[in-house]
Amino acid sequence: MSTPSTAVLAAALAATLACGNALAASAPKSRFVADPYPSTYQVVAAPPVLISNATVLTGTGTRLDGTDVLLQDGRIVAVGTGLQAPANAVRVDGSGKWVTPGIIDVHSHLGVYPSPGVAAHSDGNEMTAPVTAAVWAEHSVWPQDPGFATALAGGVTSLQVLPGSANLIGGRGVTLKNVPATSYQGMKFPGAPWGLKMACGENPKRVYGGKAGPATRMGNVAGYRAAFIDASEYLRKNAPKPPKKKHWWESSNGDKADSDKDTGGKRDLKLDTLAGAINGDIMVHIHCYRADEMTTMLDLAKEFGFKVAAFHHGVEAYKIADRLAQEGTCGALWADWWGFKMEAFDGIQENIALVDRPADSCAIVHSDSSEGIQRLNQEAAKVMAHARLAGMDIAPERAIRWLTQNAAKSLGILDQTGTLEPGKMADVVLWNGNPFSVYAKAEQVYIDGARMYDRNDPARQPHSDFMLGQGATDGGAR
């Protein structure tokens, strides 16, 4: 079998990128999700990189032994054997090492609850009303949070930063590339849709029970319904009107306004967000523990015409694994957190493995922790170990999808990252061995083909400006 030449591979990559750019340019843009704070992220210039003779988990469910990965111009050019690289390529010997897509954490509060954890840094929950869909987590993100660097050392290349779970509807989340930057916009994942953070169960009724409500779970559901009823009416009033047909006697220099001058009323930031969710332009992520409440939220989604991208935490997701798969809804879950409050009481350590069993399932390992995000690979390994005890053997090539492909799917960025396929962003981790070993360490982490972290090179271990002069380092996972 002949090996494709670098010229052929480069031509194929150019065609792939051109096609993707054309599709992005032609995609309709809803005014509800116009971005006045656009990404300023820029790919770090880097030479081509050829990682050779590694064990590669592509993130698509495939394991390839003794395989090469070629990165160039910020993208994955090819995955195969005997790949040829340009003369200026950096060559990395992958013998005995493993390569995976970059890890994606779909539930993080880095930057909005940064370290040090002091009251002045508590910017994740806007606890002023049960529905605060107008707020955007990105406007609280502190790029100097030292947690970004420790997450990078754990192989995390992208993450969704969400508001907290105090509110019924807490606001928009933002997806970031895990790179050092002065502004959050310098980290903002280009073209990624926003997430909408919702929460069911104990948190909202605990926070608002003695205030304006809700005080019960039935109050929670009434609150969601009222908010989406308002959003549905807002959508109706702001629906694009068909162009008015001109008669021969009318001037050609403009149409008259509607007689009632109905423009839908004043713009409402809260309803912009909810309308964007109904339209499918904003991905809905719901903090929800109990199986019965998850089914209620799925029915709520049907009532108002939106889709639930993922339930987060969901310690009882195993009870409705088949329905989650049928609905195309992901379960973004912990490996073994449970029992710390009543709605978390009925958790089992096989939860993720059972959610992962049906066809078309979408199981995800998430952190919700500034420490857990540093070792999400080990969290996934715990799931594999507990599944094995229950008679379910899960191969590494399947488990890696919990951290990469499925996570990217739930964030609406799978067309750009999450798997090692030609044309995708070169977000790649080189591990010193099997990433699901307790001894595994991320040796090198590439974001868009640039080596952003190297465990063996202090110059490639980013430090937060906040930590400079503090007498401590933040470049290695602890």
C-alpha positions as CSV (number, residue, x, y, z in Angstrom):
1,M,0.0,0.0,0.0
2,S,1.5,3.3,-1.0
3,T,2.0,6.2,1.4
4,P,0.3,9.5,0.4
5,S,2.7,12.3,-0.3
6,T,2.8,15.5,1.7
7,A,1.6,17.4,-1.3
8,V,-1.4,15.2,-1.7
9,L,-2.2,15.4,2.0
10,A,-1.8,19.2,2.0
11,A,-4.2,19.5,-1.0
12,A,-6.7,17.3,0.8
13,L,-6.5,19.4,3.9
14,A,-7.0,22.6,1.9
15,A,-10.1,21.2,0.3
16,T,-11.5,20.1,3.6
17,L,-10.9,23.5,5.2
18,A,-12.4,25.3,2.2
19,C,-15.5,23.2,2.4
20,G,-15.8,23.8,6.1
21,N,-15.3,27.6,5.7
22,A,-18.0,27.7,3.0
23,L,-20.5,25.9,5.2
24,A,-19.7,28.2,8.1
25,A,-20.2,31.3,5.9
26,S,-23.5,30.0,4.5
27,A,-25.0,29.1,8.0
28,P,-27.9,31.3,9.0
29,K,-27.2,33.6,11.9
30,S,-30.1,34.3,14.3
31,R,-30.1,37.8,15.7
32,F,-30.8,36.3,19.1
33,V,-27.2,34.9,19.0
34,A,-25.4,37.9,17.5
35,D,-22.1,38.2,19.3
36,P,-21.0,41.7,20.3
37,Y,-18.0,40.2,22.2
38,P,-16.5,38.0,19.5
39,S,-13.6,35.7,19.8
40,T,-10.2,37.2,19.2
41,Y,-8.5,33.8,19.6
42,Q,-5.5,33.3,17.2
43,V,-3.7,30.1,16.5
44,V,-0.2,30.1,17.8
45,A,2.3,29.8,14.9
46,A,4.0,26.5,14.9
47,P,6.0,24.2,12.6
48,P,4.5,20.9,11.3
49,V,4.7,18.1,13.8
50,L,5.1,14.4,13.1
51,I,4.4,12.1,16.0
52,S,5.5,8.6,14.9
53,N,5.0,5.0,16.0
54,A,2.5,5.7,18.8
55,T,-0.6,3.9,20.0
56,V,-3.3,6.2,18.7
57,L,-6.9,6.4,20.1
58,T,-8.6,8.4,17.4
59,G,-11.7,9.3,19.5
60,T,-13.9,7.6,16.9
61,G,-13.8,4.2,18.6
62,T,-10.7,3.1,16.9
63,R,-7.3,2.1,18.3
64,L,-4.3,2.1,15.9
65,D,-0.9,0.7,17.1
66,G,2.4,1.8,15.7
67,T,0.8,4.8,14.0
68,D,1.9,8.3,13.0
69,V,0.0,11.6,13.4
70,L,0.9,14.6,11.2
71,L,-0.1,18.1,12.3
72,Q,0.3,21.1,10.1
73,D,-1.1,24.6,9.8
74,G,-3.2,24.1,13.0
75,R,-4.9,21.0,11.6
76,I,-4.6,17.3,11.6
77,V,-3.3,16.3,8.1
78,A,-3.2,12.6,8.4
79,V,-3.3,9.6,10.7
80,G,-1.6,6.4,9.4
81,T,1.7,4.6,9.0
82,G,4.8,5.7,7.3
83,L,3.7,9.3,6.9
84,Q,6.0,11.7,5.2
85,A,6.5,15.1,6.8
86,P,7.9,18.4,5.5
87,A,11.6,19.0,6.0
88,N,10.9,21.6,8.7
89,A,8.7,19.4,10.7
90,V,9.4,18.7,14.4
91,R,9.6,14.9,14.8
92,V,8.4,13.3,18.0
93,D,9.2,9.7,18.8
94,G,5.9,8.2,20.0
95,S,7.4,4.7,20.7
96,G,5.8,3.3,23.9
97,K,3.5,6.4,24.1
98,W,-0.1,7.0,23.4
99,V,-1.8,9.8,21.5
100,T,-5.4,11.0,22.0
101,P,-7.5,14.0,21.0
102,G,-7.3,16.8,23.5
103,I,-9.6,16.3,26.5
104,I,-12.7,18.5,26.7
105,D,-14.4,19.3,30.0
106,V,-18.1,20.2,29.4
107,H,-18.7,21.3,33.0
108,S,-16.2,23.7,34.5
109,H,-16.3,26.8,36.6
110,L,-12.6,27.8,36.0
111,G,-12.4,31.6,35.7
112,V,-15.8,32.3,37.4
113,Y,-14.9,30.5,40.6
114,P,-11.1,30.8,40.3
115,S,-8.3,30.1,42.7
116,P,-7.7,31.5,45.2
117,G,-11.3,30.7,46.3
118,V,-12.2,33.9,48.0
119,A,-15.4,35.9,48.1
120,A,-14.1,38.5,45.8
121,H,-13.7,35.8,43.1
122,S,-17.2,34.3,43.5
123,D,-18.6,35.3,40.1
124,G,-20.5,32.1,39.0
125,N,-24.0,32.5,40.4
126,E,-26.1,35.6,39.8
127,M,-28.5,34.9,42.7
128,T,-30.8,37.9,42.2
129,A,-33.7,36.1,40.5
130,P,-34.7,32.5,39.8
131,V,-34.3,33.2,36.0
132,T,-31.1,35.1,35.0
133,A,-30.9,34.0,31.4
134,A,-29.6,37.5,30.6
135,V,-26.2,36.9,32.1
136,W,-23.2,35.3,30.3
137,A,-20.6,33.4,32.2
138,E,-17.9,34.7,29.9
139,H,-18.3,38.2,31.4
140,S,-17.1,36.7,34.7
141,V,-14.2,34.7,33.4
142,W,-10.8,35.7,34.8
143,P,-8.2,34.5,32.4
144,Q,-5.5,34.6,35.0
145,D,-7.1,31.8,37.0
146,P,-4.1,29.4,37.8
147,G,-6.5,26.5,37.3
148,F,-6.3,26.9,33.5
149,A,-2.7,25.9,33.5
150,T,-3.1,22.9,35.8
151,A,-6.0,21.7,33.6
152,L,-3.7,22.1,30.5
153,A,-1.1,19.9,32.3
154,G,-3.8,17.3,32.6
155,G,-4.5,17.3,28.8
156,V,-7.5,19.6,28.7
157,T,-7.5,21.6,25.5
158,S,-11.1,23.0,25.5
159,L,-13.7,23.5,28.2
160,Q,-17.1,24.9,28.7
161,V,-17.3,27.4,31.6
162,L,-20.9,27.6,33.0
163,P,-22.7,29.7,35.5
164,G,-23.5,28.0,38.8
165,S,-26.6,26.0,39.6
166,A,-28.4,28.3,42.1
167,N,-31.0,29.4,39.5
168,L,-33.7,27.7,37.5
169,I,-32.0,29.2,34.4
170,G,-28.6,30.6,35.2
171,G,-27.4,32.1,31.9
172,R,-25.1,31.4,29.1
173,G,-22.0,29.2,29.3
174,V,-19.0,29.8,27.0
175,T,-16.6,27.3,25.4
176,L,-12.9,28.2,25.6
177,K,-9.7,27.0,24.1
178,N,-7.3,26.4,27.0
179,V,-4.6,28.9,26.1
180,P,-3.0,31.7,28.0
181,A,-4.7,35.1,27.2
182,T,-5.1,38.6,28.5
183,S,-8.9,38.6,27.8
184,Y,-11.4,35.8,27.8
185,Q,-12.1,36.7,24.2
186,G,-8.6,35.6,23.4
187,M,-9.6,32.1,24.7
188,K,-13.1,32.0,23.2
189,F,-13.5,29.0,20.9
190,P,-14.2,30.4,17.4
191,G,-17.7,29.7,16.2
192,A,-18.7,27.5,19.2
193,P,-22.4,27.9,20.2
194,W,-23.2,29.1,23.7
195,G,-24.6,26.8,26.2
196,L,-27.6,27.6,28.4
197,K,-27.2,26.5,32.0
198,M,-30.4,25.3,33.7
199,A,-30.8,23.5,37.1
200,C,-33.5,21.4,38.5
201,G,-34.0,19.9,42.0
202,E,-32.7,21.0,45.3
203,N,-30.5,24.0,44.4
204,P,-33.1,26.5,43.1
205,K,-35.7,25.8,45.7
206,R,-33.1,26.0,48.5
207,V,-31.8,29.3,47.3
208,Y,-35.2,30.9,46.5
209,G,-37.5,29.1,48.9
210,G,-37.6,31.9,51.5
211,K,-37.5,34.7,48.9
212,A,-39.5,35.1,45.7
213,G,-39.7,31.3,45.1
214,P,-39.7,28.7,43.9
215,A,-39.9,26.7,47.1
216,T,-40.8,23.3,45.7
217,R,-40.1,21.1,42.7
218,M,-43.5,22.0,41.2
219,G,-42.5,25.6,41.6
220,N,-39.3,24.9,39.7
221,V,-41.3,23.5,36.7
222,A,-43.8,26.3,36.8
223,G,-40.8,28.7,36.7
224,Y,-39.3,27.1,33.6
225,R,-42.6,27.1,31.8
226,A,-43.3,30.7,32.5
227,A,-39.9,31.7,31.2
228,F,-40.3,29.7,28.0
229,I,-43.8,30.9,27.5
230,D,-42.4,34.5,27.5
231,A,-39.7,33.4,25.1
232,S,-42.2,31.8,22.8
233,E,-44.2,35.0,22.6
234,Y,-41.0,37.0,22.1
235,L,-40.1,34.8,19.2
236,R,-43.5,35.2,17.7
237,K,-43.4,39.0,17.9
238,N,-39.8,39.1,16.5
239,A,-40.3,36.6,13.7
240,P,-39.0,37.9,10.4
241,K,-41.9,39.4,8.4
242,P,-42.1,38.5,4.7
243,P,-41.2,41.3,2.4
244,K,-44.1,43.4,1.5
245,K,-45.1,43.2,-2.1
246,K,-44.9,46.6,-3.9
247,H,-47.7,47.8,-6.1
248,W,-46.9,49.7,-9.3
249,W,-47.9,53.0,-7.7
250,E,-45.5,52.7,-4.8
251,S,-42.2,54.4,-4.7
252,S,-39.2,52.1,-5.3
253,N,-37.1,53.8,-2.6
254,G,-38.4,51.9,0.4
255,D,-41.4,50.1,1.9
256,K,-43.7,51.7,4.4
257,A,-43.6,50.4,7.9
258,D,-46.4,48.2,9.2
259,S,-49.4,50.2,10.1
260,D,-49.2,49.2,13.8
261,K,-45.4,49.7,13.8
262,D,-45.1,46.4,15.7
263,T,-41.4,45.6,16.0
264,G,-41.9,43.1,18.8
265,G,-41.1,45.6,21.6
266,K,-37.9,46.4,23.4
267,R,-35.0,44.0,23.1
268,D,-34.8,41.7,26.1
269,L,-31.5,40.0,26.9
270,K,-33.1,37.3,28.9
271,L,-35.5,36.4,26.2
272,D,-32.8,36.6,23.5
273,T,-31.1,33.7,25.3
274,L,-34.2,31.6,25.7
275,A,-35.3,32.3,22.1
276,G,-31.8,31.2,20.9
277,A,-32.3,28.0,22.9
278,I,-35.7,27.3,21.3
279,N,-34.3,28.0,17.9
280,G,-31.5,25.5,18.5
281,D,-28.7,28.1,18.3
282,I,-27.8,27.7,22.0
283,M,-27.1,24.3,23.5
284,V,-29.2,23.5,26.6
285,H,-27.2,21.9,29.5
286,I,-29.2,21.0,32.6
287,H,-27.9,20.3,36.1
288,C,-30.2,17.4,37.1
289,Y,-29.7,14.4,39.4
290,R,-32.8,12.3,39.6
291,A,-34.2,10.2,36.8
292,D,-37.8,11.4,37.3
293,E,-36.7,15.0,37.0
294,M,-34.7,14.3,33.9
295,T,-37.7,12.8,32.2
296,T,-39.8,15.9,33.2
297,M,-37.2,18.1,31.7
298,L,-37.2,16.1,28.4
299,D,-41.0,16.6,28.3
300,L,-40.5,20.3,29.0
301,A,-38.1,20.5,26.0
302,K,-40.8,18.9,23.8
303,E,-43.4,21.3,25.1
304,F,-41.4,24.3,24.0
305,G,-39.5,22.9,21.1
306,F,-35.9,22.9,22.3
307,K,-33.4,20.0,22.7
308,V,-31.5,19.0,25.8
309,A,-27.8,18.7,24.8
310,A,-26.8,17.1,28.0
311,F,-27.8,16.4,31.6
312,H,-25.0,17.2,34.0
313,H,-24.2,15.2,37.2
314,G,-27.2,12.9,36.7
315,V,-26.4,10.2,39.3
316,E,-29.6,8.4,38.3
317,A,-29.0,8.6,34.5
318,Y,-28.5,4.8,34.4
319,K,-32.2,4.4,35.1
320,I,-33.1,6.2,31.8
321,A,-30.1,5.3,29.6
322,D,-32.3,4.0,26.8
323,R,-34.4,7.2,26.7
324,L,-31.3,9.4,26.7
325,A,-30.0,7.6,23.7
326,Q,-33.3,7.8,21.9
327,E,-33.5,11.5,22.5
328,G,-29.9,12.1,21.5
329,T,-29.2,13.6,24.9
330,C,-25.8,13.2,26.5
331,G,-25.1,12.3,30.1
332,A,-22.2,14.4,31.4
333,L,-21.5,12.6,34.7
334,W,-19.1,12.0,37.5
335,A,-17.2,8.7,37.9
336,D,-18.3,8.2,41.5
337,W,-19.5,11.3,43.3
338,W,-22.8,10.5,45.1
339,G,-24.6,10.8,48.4
340,F,-23.7,14.3,49.4
341,K,-27.3,15.4,49.3
342,M,-30.6,13.6,49.0
343,E,-31.0,13.9,45.2
344,A,-27.5,12.5,44.9
345,F,-28.3,9.5,47.1
346,D,-29.1,6.8,44.5
347,G,-25.9,6.9,42.6
348,I,-23.9,3.9,41.5
349,Q,-20.3,3.6,40.3
350,E,-21.4,1.9,37.1
351,N,-23.5,4.9,36.1
352,I,-21.4,6.1,33.1
353,A,-20.8,2.5,31.9
354,L,-24.6,1.8,31.8
355,V,-25.4,5.1,30.1
356,D,-22.7,4.2,27.5
357,R,-24.3,0.8,26.7
358,P,-27.2,1.6,24.3
359,A,-26.7,2.2,20.6
360,D,-26.2,5.9,19.8
361,S,-25.4,6.6,23.5
362,C,-23.5,9.7,24.6
363,A,-21.7,9.3,27.9
364,I,-19.3,12.0,29.1
365,V,-17.0,12.2,32.1
366,H,-17.0,15.8,33.4
367,S,-15.3,17.5,36.4
368,D,-17.3,20.4,38.0
369,S,-14.0,20.7,39.9
370,S,-10.8,22.7,39.7
371,E,-9.0,19.6,40.9
372,G,-10.9,16.9,39.0
373,I,-10.3,18.6,35.7
374,Q,-6.6,17.9,36.1
375,R,-7.1,14.2,36.0
376,L,-10.2,13.5,34.0
377,N,-8.4,10.5,32.3
378,Q,-8.1,8.9,35.8
379,E,-11.8,9.6,36.4
380,A,-12.6,7.7,33.2
381,A,-10.3,4.9,34.4
382,K,-12.3,4.5,37.6
383,V,-15.4,4.0,35.5
384,M,-13.7,1.3,33.4
385,A,-12.5,-0.4,36.6
386,H,-16.0,-0.5,38.2
387,A,-17.6,-1.6,35.0
388,R,-15.1,-4.5,34.8
389,L,-16.1,-5.6,38.3
390,A,-19.7,-5.6,37.0
391,G,-18.8,-7.8,34.0
392,M,-18.5,-5.0,31.5
393,D,-15.1,-4.7,29.8
394,I,-14.7,-1.3,28.2
395,A,-11.8,-0.9,25.8
396,P,-9.6,2.3,25.9
397,E,-10.7,3.2,22.3
398,R,-14.3,3.4,23.6
399,A,-13.6,5.1,26.9
400,I,-11.7,7.9,25.3
401,R,-14.9,9.1,23.6
402,W,-16.2,10.0,27.0
403,L,-13.6,12.7,27.2
404,T,-13.3,13.8,23.6
405,Q,-15.9,12.9,20.8
406,N,-19.0,12.8,23.0
407,A,-17.9,16.0,24.9
408,A,-17.4,17.8,21.6
409,K,-20.8,16.6,20.4
410,S,-22.6,18.0,23.4
411,L,-20.9,21.4,22.9
412,G,-21.7,21.6,19.2
413,I,-18.0,21.6,18.2
414,L,-17.6,18.0,16.9
415,D,-17.1,19.3,13.4
416,Q,-14.0,21.1,14.6
417,T,-12.4,19.0,17.4
418,G,-12.8,15.9,19.6
419,T,-11.4,13.3,17.2
420,L,-8.2,12.8,15.3
421,E,-9.5,13.1,11.8
422,P,-7.9,15.0,8.8
423,G,-9.1,18.6,8.7
424,K,-10.0,18.9,12.3
425,M,-8.2,21.2,14.8
426,A,-4.9,19.7,15.9
427,D,-5.9,19.4,19.6
428,V,-3.7,16.5,20.6
429,V,-2.2,14.9,23.8
430,L,0.9,12.7,23.9
431,W,0.8,10.5,27.0
432,N,3.7,8.7,28.5
433,G,1.7,5.4,28.4
434,N,-1.9,4.2,28.5
435,P,-3.9,7.3,29.5
436,F,-6.2,5.1,31.7
437,S,-3.3,4.1,34.0
438,V,-2.9,5.6,37.4
439,Y,0.7,6.4,36.3
440,A,-0.4,8.2,33.1
441,K,0.9,11.7,32.6
442,A,0.4,14.1,29.7
443,E,3.8,14.7,28.3
444,Q,2.9,17.1,25.5
445,V,-0.3,19.0,24.8
446,Y,-0.9,20.6,21.4
447,I,-3.7,23.1,20.7
448,D,-4.2,23.8,17.0
449,G,-0.9,22.1,16.4
450,A,1.1,24.4,18.7
451,R,2.9,22.7,21.6
452,M,1.3,24.6,24.5
453,Y,2.6,22.3,27.3
454,D,5.6,20.0,27.6
455,R,6.2,18.3,30.9
456,N,9.9,18.1,30.2
457,D,10.4,21.7,29.1
458,P,9.8,24.4,31.8
459,A,9.6,27.0,29.0
460,R,6.4,25.2,27.8
461,Q,4.6,25.2,31.1
462,P,2.4,28.3,31.2
463,H,2.1,30.3,34.4
464,S,-0.7,32.7,35.3
465,D,0.4,36.3,35.7
466,F,-1.3,36.1,39.1
467,M,1.2,33.5,40.2
468,L,4.3,35.3,39.1
469,G,6.3,36.2,42.2
470,Q,4.1,34.1,44.5
471,G,6.8,31.6,45.2
472,A,4.8,28.7,43.7
473,T,4.4,27.1,40.3
474,D,1.2,26.1,38.5
475,G,2.5,24.3,35.5
476,G,2.0,20.7,36.6
477,A,-1.0,18.7,37.5
478,R,-1.2,18.1,41.3
